[in-house]
């Protein structure tokens, strides 16, 4: 037998297969959503995936200490970019969220979903375990979460602000902060929902009301959800067939290539296609969860756990949104929806988790 070079053996082929399977399926859906054309969405998405996959594999070879050492610098840098959005960003879809870099429109709030996890993991990795039940373990984390979440809310982007907050809270929970802190905060938040609702923008309030009663305005604010449900339901078990979706091809389904791409897929591929996609996401989350459980360092454990929850949040909220189980908040489906910023975020998460996995393997070989 011809020996396999060590460099080839170190390539995570199973992970690449999972990522390629999810993205490849998405490319077929984007091809169909464009009426059977690779342009304008599918070919751009494919090129982005190859570039970001290569970047993730390179990122995975970095020593883990680099991410830990530069965690705070990265956090401050993304925070400055969020401020730049308020000053220089352009408006799209009614919100000011993007910076034009020429080759792509960057959404800094997407990168903050990753950065907040790494920065808080670094903070709690440095904190002595016995100090996690003191106030010094709480207030710096709340400030670090509150600053970017507040800036994102000004854009306004409620969904991303929630994603940043949840990623940070997961790290705090895994770090060992008292459970009653989280329980009491959740109870207070539920009690304050009527007050928090009054602070939302008019269109955000309308989205919440439409979520509670989608049929109250089926041709207005409830149009997205109504058409999404029709598309998903009409797909049945096996779907209408590739390139045969009527809701997306006749433009009944808005944003069928981005936020509501799952509905576009379900109409043509049905329940079988939906289960296949969910199985791909399950394999990805199982891999990242195993990395978190086997991580050699406290920083690695907290980072992998937080990034796993970030990916899960994308998946869960998008699927709940297109099925009418959550308000429309503009969260794309990872690796599936068309868009550069969301794919950059997910592949950055994958690259850092891969670095944690490689660190664990290297440490295991070193001590055995």
N, C-alpha and C positions, 0 to 999 in steps of 0.2 A: 504493500500500500504506500501511496505517496504521502509523506508527512504534511500535515496542515500547518502552515506558518503560524506562530503565536499571535501575530497581529490580526490574522483572520479569525483565530479562535476567540479573541477578545471582543469581536464585534457582536453586539446583542441582536442576533438574527431574529429571535422570537419576538422581541419588542418591536423591531422594524416591521415584521410581518403584521403585527397587530395594528400599528399606526398606518401602514400602507393599506391594510384591508379597510379600515374605517374611512380613510381619505379617498381611496379608490372608489368605494361605494358612493361617497359624496360627489365625486367627479361625474359619475354616471347620472346622478340626480341633477347636477348643475347643467350637464349636457342636454338633458331632457327639458329642463326648465327654460333653456334658451331656444327651444323649438328644434332640437337636434343639431345644435351648433356648439363647437368648442369655444367659440367667442361669444360673449365677452368674459364669461366667468370661469369656465372649466379649465382652460389652458393656463390662465393666470393663477388659479388656485393650485394647479399641478406644479407649476414652476416654484411658487412660494413654498409648497410642501418640500420639494427637493432641497431648496436652499435652507429652510429652517431645520429640516432633518439633519443635514450635514452640520449645521451649527449646533444642534442638540448633541450630536455624537461627539463633536469637538469639546463642547461644554462638559460632557460626561467624563472626559479625560483629565479635567482640571483637578488638582488637589483640593480636597474639601476645605482646607484652611483658608484658601483664597476667598471663597464665598463668605466665610465667617469674618475674615479680616476686613473685607470691603462692604460688609452689610450696611453699616451706618452711612458710608459714603454714597452707596447706591440709593439708599432711602432719601437722603438729602437731595441727591440729583434728580430723582423722579418728582420730589416735592417741588423743586424749582421749575420743572417742566409743567407741573399742574398750575403753578402760578403763571407761567408763560401762556398757557391756554387761555387764562382769563384776560390776558393782555393782547395776545397775538393770534389766538386760535380763530378758526373760521367756523361759521354756523352751518350745520348740516342736519336735516330732519328736525329743525326747530331747536336744536341744542348746540352749544359751543363746546366741542369735545376734542377737536383734532388739531394737529400741527402738520402743515404741509411740508414734507421732506423732499418733494420732487418725485422720487420713485414710489412713494407710498404715503398715505395719510396716517400719521402715528397718533394713537390715542393713549396718552401717558397714563390715564387712569387704569388701563388694562395692565400695564407693567407694575403699577402699584399693588395689584393683587398678589404678585409674586414677592415684591420687595418688602411688603409689610410682614409677610410670613418669615422671611429670612432675617430681617432686622429684629423681630421679637424673639425668634429662636436664639439669636446671638445674645440678646439681653438676658434671657432666662438661663442660657447655658453658662453665662458668667456669674449669675446670681447663686449664692450658696443655697442648697436645697432647703435648709431650715428657714430661710427668709421668704419663702413663697407664701407664707401666711401672714405676712406683715404688709402694711400700707405701702412700703417702698417697692413691693412687687406689683402693685396695682396702678398707682397714678402715672408712672412713666409710660406704661403700656396704653393707658387710656388716652394720654396726650398723643402718642405715636399713631394711634388709630384715628383719633378725633380730627387731627389736622388734615390728612388727605381725604377722609370721608366728608368733612365739611366743604373742602374745595370742590369735590366731585358733586356734592349736592347743589352747589352754585351753578353748575353747568347747564341745566340740572340733569342728573343721572342717578335716580334712586336705586336702580338695580345694581349698578357698579359699586355705589356707596355701601350697599348691604353686603356685597361680595367681599369688599375690603374688610368690613367689620367682622364678618363671619370667619374669614381666614385668620384674622388676628385673635378672635375669641377662642378659636379651636386651639391655637398655640398656647394661650393662657390656660385653658382647661387641661391640656396635656402636660403643661409644666407643673401642675399640682396645686393650683390655687384652690381655696376652699370652695366646695360645691355650693354652699349656701349663698355665696356671693353671686353666683350665676342664677340660682333659683330666685333670689330676692329681686335681682335686676330684671329677670324675665317677668316676674309678677308685677313689678312696678311698670314695666313697659306695656304690658297688657292693660293695666288699669289706666294708663295715660294715652291709650290709642285714640280716643276722641279728640284729645288736645293735639296729638301729633298729626292727626288727619287734617286739622284746621291749618297746619303750617305747609301742607302740600300745595303745589301749583294746581290751578283749576283743571288742567288736562290730566294730572296725576290723580286728583280726586275722582274725576270722571272714570278713569280706568278702574279704580277700586270699586266704584258703584256698578260699573258694567260687569265686572267680575262677579259681583253678588247677584246681578240680574241681567245677563247678556241679552235677553230678548226685549229689554226696555227700549233699546235703540239699535235694531238690527241693521239698519242702513247707514248708521252714523258711527258712533264710538264703539258699538258692538260688532261692527262689520268684520273686523279681523278674526275675532274668535268664532263667529258664526260660520264664516267661510272655511276656517281651519277645521272645525268639527265636521262640516259637510265633506271636505276632502278626505279626512281620515276615515270617516264612516263609510264613504262610498268605495273605499279600497277593499273592504271585506277581508277575506282570508288570504287570497292570493293576489289581490290588486287588479287593476284594469290592464296592466301590461306596460312594458317599457315604451315610452314616448306616447302613451295613450291617456295621460291625465288631462281631464277637461278643465278642472278648476284653475290650474296654473297656466295652461296653454291659452286659455281664453281670458286670462288676467282677472279672474274672479278672486284669486287668492293673493292679497298684497304681500310683498316681501317674501315671495315664495322661494327665493334663493338665499335668503339670510335668516332672519328670525324664525320664519315659518317653513323652513326647508323640510322639517320632519313631516309636515302635512303633505308637502309635495311628494315626498318619498312614499308615504303610506298610501296615497291614492293610487300609485302605479305598482307598488310592490306588496301592499297589503300588510296583514298581521305577520306574515312570514318574514317580510323585509324588516319590519319593526323589531321582531325578536332577534334577527341576525345582527342588527345594529346594536341592540342592547347587549347582546352577548360579547360583541367586540369591546364595548365600553366596560363590561364586567371584567374581561381579561386585563384591560389596562389598569383598572382600579385594584384588581387583585395583585398585580405586580407591584404597584406603588405601595400598597398596604404591607405587603411582605417586606419590602425594602425598609419601611418605617419600623417594623417589628424587629428586624435583624440589624438595624443600624448600630454601629460600634460606639458612637458618641452621643451625648445628650443633644448637642446641636443637630446632628443628623436625624435623630428620632423626631425632634420637634419640627424640623423643616420638612421632612418627608410627610409627616402627618398633616401639617398645615397645607402643603401643596396638593396632597391627595384630596383634602376637603375642598380646595379651590376648584379642582377639576370636577369633583362630584357636584359642586354647587352649580357650575355651568350646565351640566347634564340634567340635573333634577329640575332646576327652575325653568329651563327651556322646554322640557317635555311637559311639565305641569302647565306652562303658559299656553302651549299650542293645543292642549286638551281642555282648556278652560278651568283648570284647577288652581291657577294663580293669576294675578293681574298681569297684563302685558307690560314688561319692564325692559325689553330690548336686550335680552341675554342670548347670544348666539349659541348654537350647538357645536361643541368642540370638534375641530378637524373636519366638520361636515358642512357648516354654514360658510358661505363665501365671505371672506374678509381677512385682511392681513394682520391687524392688531390682535384679534382673538387667537389666531393661529400662532402668532409670535409668543403670546402669553403661555399657551398650552405647551408649545415645544420648549420654551424656557423652563417650565415646570418639569417636563420630562428630562431635560438635560441635567438639571440640578439633582433630581432624584437618581438619575443614572450615576452621577458623581458620588452620591451617598452610597449606592450599591457597590461601586468600584472600590470606595474607601473601606467598606466592610470586608470585601474579599481580600484586599491588600493587607488589612490589619489581621485577618484570620490567618493568612499565610505567614505573616511576620511572627505571630505568637505561637505557631505550631510547627 
